[in-house]
Amino acid sequence: MIVEEVRLRAYGGGTFDGVANARAAWRDRRGLVVELIDREGRVGLGEACPLPGYSPESLDDARSCFAVALPRLLRGRWARERAALAAVVDEAVRGGPDAPSARFAIGAALLDLAAKQRGESVVASLRSGPIHTPSCVARSVLVGVVGEPKTIERAAASVRRGAMALKLKARGEDPEAEARFIRALRGTIEAGVSVRLDLNGSLGVEEARHALDVYAAAGVDDVEEPCRGSALLRLGPCAVPWLVDESLADRGLRGALLDARGCAGVVLKPTLLGLFEALELAREARARGLAITVTHTFEGPIALAASCAVALALAHDGAVAGLDRHPALAAFPSAAIAALDDESPPLAVVSTTQVGLGLDLLQTPSFEEVSRWTR
């Protein structure tokens, strides 16, 4: 694969209602789009959109990483296999600022271009690796924060859409009150729909143990990131299975977290880890028998489409992908994402035969060009 031209464009910035987790809220989402262009004019797309105050890097860090990495993509001829492209990303970013969102964008753009050159989907390209890829993976829907009245309404609407997995943000400050809310929510949805809470690392160890005991009695199926960082190593088995999420961004803790007593699975955000890093981390988690969930940090449609491909590459029986559409997409050009087909419940991320990322930008991109490099 030879890249003849690279473009970097501004992306996002439109208005939307806002998104939130258990600790913060955001009303502005913007990023950078990478375009890798070959001699036939095919374009591979990638997106860097770090979440302020959550991602380990800023948008300026991503831009600085691109300034180092993108010109290097014009200097060679690259094999199109996954392992070879992962090495290309490593070499391109060497010596630049550490920016996982930029590594993710470059990896996605390389995979998109390579798949388009082959005339196949990115998922089909990833199938050549050691990880089995089924045709779909259940799609979890983030319905809001525990305790907010509209959350129950959104949960019921999501189940009507075909969702069999719901996710709620929780603060853990009053587990008993949260449990009452969850029981009320469960009373409005059909049996068999799973309910997951995400605490975003908001509790200490003893607080988390108590909260998970209370949640278990309310019918919560599992909990993401009840504690943060090294506190998870002391948490141990709890009444509700717990999963490690944003603490995986700490490279020094990853191995210990995967081996921690009580850890039932990992929640992978490819935009927070890097695309190929997420694939490797999933391989390590799978070897330990851990559950794998792929999700997002409220990025635009390019990153969402790439994350869908990762989820399908890592899917297995019982897997969940937290990759439903979200309100922050309104900040970006509208797009049809082939993997997010809502026509055939239950709600799922589905494999398609569309070439590349399976992304059709319906709103003509008019992104401001930031930089351009040519061979």
C-alpha positions in Angstrom: 0.0 0.0 0.0 1.4 3.4 -1.0 -0.1 6.6 0.4 0.3 9.5 -2.1 -1.3 12.3 -0.1 -2.4 13.0 3.5 -4.9 15.6 4.6 -5.9 16.7 8.1 -9.2 18.5 8.6 -11.1 20.1 11.4 -14.2 18.2 12.4 -17.3 18.7 14.6 -18.3 21.7 16.6 -22.0 21.7 15.9 -24.6 22.1 18.6 -26.2 19.2 20.5 -28.1 18.7 23.7 -25.1 17.5 25.7 -23.8 14.2 27.0 -22.7 13.1 30.4 -21.2 10.4 32.6 -21.3 10.0 36.3 -18.7 12.7 36.9 -19.0 15.3 34.1 -21.0 16.7 31.2 -20.0 18.0 27.7 -21.8 20.3 25.3 -19.0 20.7 22.8 -17.4 17.9 20.6 -14.8 18.6 18.0 -11.8 16.8 16.6 -9.6 16.1 13.5 -10.2 13.9 10.5 -7.3 12.1 8.8 -7.6 11.4 5.1 -5.1 8.9 3.5 -5.3 9.0 -0.3 -3.7 6.5 -2.7 -2.8 7.0 -6.4 -6.3 5.8 -7.6 -8.0 8.5 -5.4 -9.3 6.1 -2.7 -9.6 7.7 0.7 -9.0 6.0 4.1 -10.7 7.9 6.9 -9.8 8.2 10.6 -10.9 10.5 13.4 -9.3 11.8 16.6 -11.7 13.4 19.0 -10.3 13.3 22.6 -12.9 13.9 25.3 -11.8 17.0 27.4 -11.1 16.1 31.0 -11.5 12.4 30.3 -9.0 11.4 27.6 -5.4 11.5 28.6 -4.5 13.9 25.8 -5.9 17.2 24.4 -6.8 18.0 20.8 -3.6 20.0 20.6 -1.7 16.9 21.7 -3.4 14.9 18.9 -2.5 17.6 16.4 1.1 17.6 17.5 1.2 13.8 17.2 -0.2 14.1 13.6 2.5 16.6 12.7 5.1 14.0 13.5 3.3 10.9 12.3 1.4 11.8 9.1 4.3 12.9 6.9 6.0 9.5 7.7 3.2 7.6 6.1 4.3 9.0 2.7 7.8 7.5 2.9 7.3 3.8 2.3 5.2 1.0 0.8 3.2 -0.8 3.4 1.8 -4.3 3.6 -2.0 -4.4 4.2 -2.2 -7.1 6.9 -3.3 -6.1 10.4 0.0 -6.8 12.1 2.0 -4.9 9.5 -0.3 -1.9 9.8 0.0 -1.9 13.5 3.8 -1.7 13.1 3.3 1.2 10.7 1.3 3.1 13.3 4.0 2.4 16.0 6.8 3.7 13.7 4.8 6.7 12.5 4.1 8.0 16.1 7.6 7.2 17.4 9.1 10.3 19.1 5.9 12.3 19.0 3.5 13.2 21.8 1.6 10.3 23.3 -2.0 10.7 21.9 -4.1 7.5 21.8 -6.8 9.3 19.8 -4.3 10.1 17.1 -3.0 6.5 17.0 -6.6 5.3 16.7 -7.3 7.7 13.8 -4.2 6.6 11.9 -4.9 3.0 12.5 -8.5 3.4 11.3 -7.5 5.3 8.2 -4.9 2.7 7.3 -7.4 -0.1 7.7 -10.1 1.7 5.8 -7.7 2.4 2.9 -6.3 -1.1 2.8 -9.9 -2.6 2.9 -11.0 -0.3 0.0 -7.9 -1.4 -2.0 -9.0 -5.0 -1.5 -12.6 -4.3 -2.2 -13.8 -5.6 1.2 -15.0 -4.4 4.6 -12.6 -3.5 7.5 -14.3 -6.3 9.5 -13.4 -8.8 6.7 -9.8 -7.5 6.9 -9.7 -8.1 10.6 -11.1 -11.6 10.2 -7.7 -12.6 8.9 -6.3 -12.3 12.4 -6.7 -14.9 15.2 -9.9 -13.6 16.6 -13.2 -15.2 15.5 -15.7 -12.8 14.1 -19.5 -13.6 14.2 -22.0 -11.7 12.1 -23.3 -9.5 14.9 -22.9 -8.4 18.5 -25.6 -7.2 20.9 -25.8 -3.4 21.1 -26.1 -1.8 24.5 -27.9 1.5 24.9 -26.8 4.2 27.3 -30.2 5.5 28.6 -29.1 8.1 31.2 -28.2 8.6 34.8 -29.8 6.7 37.7 -32.4 8.9 39.4 -33.3 11.1 36.5 -37.0 10.8 35.5 -36.3 10.7 31.8 -34.0 7.7 32.2 -36.9 5.3 32.7 -38.7 6.8 29.7 -35.6 6.3 27.5 -35.0 2.8 28.8 -38.5 1.8 27.8 -38.1 3.4 24.4 -34.8 1.6 23.8 -36.4 -1.7 24.6 -39.1 -1.0 22.1 -36.4 -0.3 19.6 -35.1 -3.8 20.2 -32.4 -3.3 22.9 -31.7 -6.2 25.1 -28.9 -4.5 27.1 -29.2 -1.1 28.9 -26.5 0.9 30.6 -27.0 3.6 33.2 -24.6 6.0 34.8 -24.6 5.9 38.6 -22.8 8.0 41.3 -23.0 5.5 44.2 -23.6 8.2 46.7 -26.9 6.6 47.9 -26.9 3.0 46.7 -30.3 2.3 48.4 -32.0 5.1 46.6 -30.4 4.0 43.3 -31.6 0.4 43.9 -35.1 1.6 44.3 -34.8 3.5 41.0 -33.5 0.4 39.3 -36.3 -1.7 40.6 -38.8 0.9 39.2 -37.0 0.8 35.9 -37.0 -3.0 35.8 -40.8 -2.8 36.3 -41.2 -1.0 33.0 -39.1 -3.3 30.8 -39.4 -6.9 29.8 -37.6 -9.7 31.6 -34.4 -10.8 30.0 -33.1 -7.3 29.3 -29.7 -6.8 31.1 -29.0 -3.7 33.2 -25.4 -2.5 33.6 -24.3 0.4 35.8 -21.2 2.6 35.2 -19.7 4.3 38.2 -16.8 5.9 36.4 -14.4 5.1 39.3 -16.4 7.3 41.7 -16.2 5.0 44.9 -13.6 3.8 47.3 -13.1 0.1 47.9 -15.4 -0.3 50.9 -18.1 2.0 49.4 -18.0 0.0 46.2 -18.4 -3.4 48.0 -21.5 -2.1 49.9 -22.9 -0.5 46.7 -22.5 -3.7 44.7 -24.2 -5.7 47.4 -27.2 -3.3 47.2 -27.2 -3.3 43.4 -27.3 -7.1 43.3 -30.6 -7.2 45.2 -32.0 -4.8 42.6 -31.2 -6.9 39.6 -28.1 -5.2 38.3 -26.2 -7.6 36.0 -22.8 -6.0 36.1 -20.9 -2.7 37.0 -18.2 -0.9 35.1 -15.3 0.8 37.0 -16.7 0.9 40.5 -13.3 2.1 41.8 -10.4 3.8 40.0 -6.9 2.5 39.2 -5.1 0.6 41.9 -8.2 0.5 44.1 -9.6 -2.1 41.7 -6.8 -4.4 42.7 -8.1 -4.4 46.3 -11.8 -4.8 45.5 -11.9 -8.5 45.0 -15.0 -10.6 44.1 -18.3 -8.8 44.7 -22.0 -9.6 44.7 -22.2 -8.1 41.2 -19.5 -8.8 38.6 -17.4 -5.8 37.9 -15.5 -4.7 34.8 -12.4 -2.5 34.4 -12.9 0.5 32.0 -11.0 3.8 31.9 -8.3 2.5 34.3 -7.0 0.5 31.3 -5.5 3.7 30.0 -2.8 3.3 32.7 -0.3 1.0 30.8 1.6 0.3 34.0 -1.6 -1.2 35.6 -3.1 -3.1 32.7 -1.5 -6.5 33.4 -2.4 -6.4 37.1 -6.0 -5.3 36.4 -6.5 -8.2 34.0 -5.3 -10.5 36.7 -7.2 -8.9 39.6 -9.4 -11.1 41.7 -13.0 -10.4 40.9 -12.4 -8.7 37.5 -15.0 -10.2 35.2 -14.2 -8.3 32.0 -12.8 -5.3 30.2 -14.5 -2.3 28.6 -12.4 -1.3 25.7 -12.6 2.2 24.3 -10.4 2.0 21.1 -10.3 5.8 20.9 -8.9 6.0 24.5 -6.4 3.1 24.0 -5.5 3.1 20.3 -7.1 0.8 17.8 -4.5 -1.9 17.5 -3.8 -1.6 21.3 -7.4 -2.4 21.9 -7.2 -5.5 19.7 -4.1 -6.7 21.6 -5.6 -5.9 25.0 -8.7 -7.9 24.0 -6.5 -10.9 23.1 -4.9 -10.8 26.5 -8.3 -10.5 28.2 -9.7 -13.4 26.1 -6.8 -15.6 27.2 -7.8 -15.0 30.8 -11.5 -15.8 30.1 -12.7 -12.2 30.6 -15.7 -10.7 29.0 -15.1 -8.0 26.4 -17.2 -4.9 25.7 -16.3 -2.3 23.1 -17.6 1.3 23.5 -17.0 4.9 22.7 -16.3 8.3 24.3 -19.0 10.3 22.4 -17.0 10.7 19.2 -18.2 11.4 15.6 -19.4 8.9 13.0 -16.0 8.0 11.6 -14.7 6.8 15.0 -18.1 5.1 15.7 -17.9 3.2 12.5 -14.3 2.1 13.2 -15.2 1.1 16.7 -18.1 -1.0 15.3 -15.5 -2.9 13.2 -13.4 -3.5 16.3 -16.4 -4.8 18.2 -17.3 -7.2 15.4 -13.6 -8.4 15.3 -13.7 -9.1 19.0 -17.3 -10.4 19.3 -18.2 -13.8 20.7 -21.3 -15.4 22.3 -22.7 -13.1 24.9 -20.6 -10.1 23.9 -21.9 -6.6 24.2 -21.0 -3.4 22.2 -21.8 -0.1 23.8 -21.9 1.5 20.3 -25.4 2.9 19.9 -25.9 6.3 18.4 -25.6 9.1 20.9 -26.6 12.8 21.1 -23.1 14.2 20.4 -23.3 12.8 16.9 -25.3 16.0 16.1 -22.1 17.9 16.5 -20.7 16.2 13.3 -21.7 15.7 9.7 -24.6 13.2 9.5 -23.7 9.8 8.3 -25.2 6.4 7.6 -23.2 3.7 9.4 -23.9 0.3 7.8 -23.1 -1.6 11.0 -25.8 0.1 12.9 -28.9 -1.3 11.3 -32.1 -0.6 13.3 -34.4 -2.5 11.0 -34.1 -6.0 12.4 -34.4 -6.3 16.2 -32.8 -7.3 18.5 -30.6 -4.2 18.4 -27.1 -5.2 17.3 -23.9 -4.1 15.5 -23.9 -6.2 12.3 -21.4 -7.2 9.8 -22.0 -5.9 6.3 -20.5 -6.3 2.8 -19.9 -2.6 2.4 -16.3 -1.7 1.4 -14.0 -0.1 4.0 -15.7 1.2 7.2 -19.2 1.0 5.7 -19.6 4.7 6.2 -21.6 7.1 4.0 -21.3 10.7 5.0 -24.8 12.0 4.0 -23.9 15.7 4.8 -21.2 16.8 2.3 -18.1 17.3 4.4 -16.9 20.9 4.4 -14.2 20.4 7.0 -11.6 23.1 7.2 -8.3 21.8 6.0 -5.6 22.1 8.7 -2.6 20.5 6.9 -1.7 18.6 3.8 1.3 16.5 2.9 2.1 14.9 -0.5 4.7 12.3 -1.6 
